[in-house]
Amino acid sequence: MKYQAEIEIMPRKGLLDPQGKAVSQSFKNIGLDTISNARIGKFVTLEIEANSAEDAKKLADEATTKLLANLIMESYEVNIKEL
């Protein structure tokens, strides 16, 4: 079966997020003072051929930990959908 993995990768809480800080400051500069604490991450989708959703999640986890995310600085969440 074919599955789609949706992977959200975000900077770990407590670590500096320079992109998020720059965006947060820019909101103030353009008059959007009520918006703050932006955090910038990555959103990745993968198509995975697997026997089950559980197997697809295992493959997505492996791809994320080996290639897509820096686990020292980032955390991630995987959601699997059947195609």
Backbone bond lengths (Angstrom), bond angles and torsions (degrees), N, CA, C in turn:
res aa  C-N    CA-C-N  psi(-1)  N-CA   C-N-CA  omega(-1)  CA-C   N-CA-C  phi
1 M - - - 1.448 - - 1.524 109.34 -
2 K 1.313 114.16 159.01 1.453 120.39 179.29 1.531 109.31 -107.04
3 Y 1.321 114.86 136.46 1.462 122.16 -179.78 1.525 109.11 -129.16
4 Q 1.316 114.38 156.74 1.461 120.46 172.29 1.513 107.83 -114.64
5 A 1.316 114.98 127.24 1.461 121.01 174.86 1.520 107.76 -99.87
6 E 1.319 115.81 128.81 1.461 121.80 173.09 1.519 106.66 -109.61
7 I 1.314 116.11 120.16 1.459 121.63 -173.69 1.523 109.17 -118.99
8 E 1.315 115.76 121.45 1.466 122.09 176.68 1.521 107.72 -105.58
9 I 1.318 115.72 121.38 1.467 121.99 -178.38 1.525 107.57 -116.96
10 M 1.329 115.93 124.52 1.466 120.81 -177.24 1.522 110.25 -131.15
11 P 1.349 116.43 153.33 1.462 118.85 173.74 1.537 108.98 -61.66
12 R 1.319 116.91 143.08 1.464 120.17 177.93 1.524 109.83 -62.72
13 K 1.317 115.19 143.02 1.462 120.09 177.05 1.522 108.83 -61.25
14 G 1.299 116.68 140.32 1.450 120.96 -179.49 1.513 113.87 93.26
15 L 1.334 117.11 -16.13 1.457 119.76 176.67 1.525 109.76 -94.01
16 L 1.294 115.97 152.61 1.457 120.09 177.68 1.525 110.17 -63.63
17 D 1.323 115.18 140.89 1.463 122.53 176.26 1.531 106.33 -125.93
18 P 1.347 117.93 85.07 1.458 120.61 -174.64 1.530 113.32 -57.73
19 Q 1.340 117.60 -38.94 1.461 119.62 179.11 1.528 110.27 -66.04
20 G 1.313 116.67 -44.49 1.461 120.68 178.87 1.521 111.68 -61.80
21 K 1.333 116.16 -40.39 1.468 120.21 179.18 1.528 110.82 -64.36
22 A 1.333 116.79 -42.29 1.464 120.60 178.75 1.524 111.29 -63.25
23 V 1.326 116.73 -42.51 1.462 120.48 178.87 1.526 110.10 -65.64
24 S 1.327 117.39 -42.75 1.464 120.67 179.00 1.521 111.07 -59.03
25 Q 1.329 116.49 -42.52 1.469 120.13 178.29 1.527 110.68 -66.07
26 S 1.313 117.29 -38.08 1.466 121.03 179.73 1.523 111.83 -64.31
27 F 1.327 117.75 -34.07 1.466 119.67 176.52 1.529 110.09 -57.16
28 K 1.324 116.43 -44.15 1.463 120.40 179.05 1.531 110.77 -62.54
29 N 1.335 116.05 -40.51 1.457 121.13 -177.16 1.525 112.71 -66.50
30 I 1.327 117.61 -25.17 1.476 119.94 -178.94 1.528 112.00 -105.65
31 G 1.333 116.02 16.46 1.457 119.97 173.51 1.519 115.45 85.22
32 L 1.310 117.71 14.23 1.468 120.67 178.29 1.531 108.99 -103.83
33 D 1.335 115.36 60.31 1.466 122.16 -172.89 1.521 113.88 -64.75
34 T 1.317 118.08 -20.20 1.465 119.83 -176.57 1.531 112.53 -84.91
35 I 1.324 117.52 -2.49 1.469 121.19 177.86 1.522 107.97 -103.47
36 S 1.347 115.97 131.62 1.466 119.37 -179.47 1.529 110.28 -149.09
37 N 1.312 114.72 172.83 1.465 123.22 174.42 1.528 113.95 55.27
38 A 1.319 116.95 46.80 1.467 120.48 174.73 1.528 108.73 -67.41
39 R 1.318 115.97 142.22 1.453 121.73 173.96 1.516 106.63 -128.60
40 I 1.310 116.34 130.99 1.461 122.14 -175.40 1.524 108.59 -107.48
41 G 1.329 115.82 130.05 1.452 121.20 179.46 1.521 110.73 -135.53
42 K 1.327 115.15 -158.14 1.463 121.51 179.75 1.521 108.34 -128.10
43 F 1.333 115.57 148.31 1.461 121.75 174.29 1.524 106.80 -126.47
44 V 1.332 116.77 121.03 1.460 122.24 -175.18 1.523 108.42 -123.39
45 T 1.335 116.69 136.94 1.462 120.06 171.40 1.519 109.05 -116.72
46 L 1.322 115.72 142.38 1.456 122.76 178.38 1.520 108.80 -132.06
47 E 1.330 117.53 141.98 1.458 121.47 169.08 1.514 107.11 -97.82
48 I 1.327 115.56 128.58 1.458 120.97 -173.97 1.526 109.40 -127.76
49 E 1.308 115.63 130.81 1.466 122.15 173.32 1.526 106.45 -93.16
50 A 1.337 116.94 118.68 1.462 120.75 -177.93 1.520 110.19 -152.70
51 N 1.335 115.81 163.17 1.460 121.08 -179.89 1.518 113.49 -75.80
52 S 1.344 117.07 -24.27 1.461 120.91 -178.19 1.530 109.49 -153.08
53 A 1.328 115.49 165.58 1.464 120.24 176.52 1.526 110.29 -62.87
54 E 1.325 116.47 -35.83 1.464 120.56 178.50 1.528 111.01 -63.11
55 D 1.336 117.08 -43.27 1.467 120.60 177.44 1.525 110.89 -64.91
56 A 1.331 116.95 -39.36 1.465 121.06 178.73 1.522 110.02 -63.07
57 K 1.333 117.31 -41.13 1.466 120.61 179.04 1.516 110.61 -64.39
58 K 1.336 117.18 -40.91 1.464 120.17 178.25 1.526 110.93 -60.65
59 L 1.342 116.66 -42.33 1.464 120.05 178.75 1.527 111.52 -66.25
60 A 1.330 116.81 -40.82 1.468 120.67 178.24 1.522 110.54 -64.70
61 D 1.336 117.12 -41.06 1.472 120.63 176.32 1.527 110.74 -60.58
62 E 1.317 116.14 -43.97 1.468 119.96 -179.63 1.529 111.02 -63.61
63 A 1.338 117.01 -44.68 1.467 120.72 179.09 1.524 110.58 -61.65
64 T 1.323 115.75 -39.76 1.468 119.80 -177.96 1.514 111.21 -69.05
65 T 1.320 116.71 -46.19 1.469 118.94 -177.03 1.519 112.90 -71.42
66 K 1.332 117.09 -29.17 1.467 120.16 -178.28 1.526 113.84 -88.84
67 L 1.351 117.22 -25.63 1.464 118.07 -171.46 1.529 114.70 -136.04
68 L 1.315 118.33 -41.87 1.459 120.63 -166.79 1.526 114.88 -86.00
69 A 1.319 118.06 -31.30 1.469 120.61 -174.87 1.526 110.90 -123.32
70 N 1.307 115.74 147.38 1.459 122.97 171.13 1.527 105.96 -96.12
71 L 1.325 117.24 99.68 1.461 121.29 -171.50 1.524 114.11 -66.67
72 I 1.309 117.45 -13.88 1.468 120.12 175.24 1.530 109.31 -71.92
73 M 1.334 116.59 -37.01 1.459 121.15 -174.37 1.526 114.17 -111.45
74 E 1.328 117.39 -13.63 1.458 120.22 -173.19 1.531 111.53 -129.99
75 S 1.313 114.98 151.27 1.462 121.13 170.88 1.526 106.81 -116.39
76 Y 1.327 115.92 164.66 1.461 118.05 -177.87 1.517 110.88 -147.31
77 E 1.333 113.95 161.46 1.461 121.87 176.25 1.516 107.81 -137.93
78 V 1.329 116.66 135.33 1.467 121.83 -179.18 1.522 109.21 -114.91
79 N 1.327 115.99 132.53 1.458 122.31 171.95 1.518 107.66 -121.35
80 I 1.331 116.58 136.13 1.461 122.58 -177.97 1.521 109.69 -112.85
81 K 1.341 115.54 133.36 1.470 122.14 175.66 1.525 108.21 -126.58
82 E 1.315 115.63 141.53 1.456 120.13 175.83 1.528 108.34 -79.54
83 L 1.330 116.48 136.27 1.466 120.70 178.10 1.515 110.39 -95.29
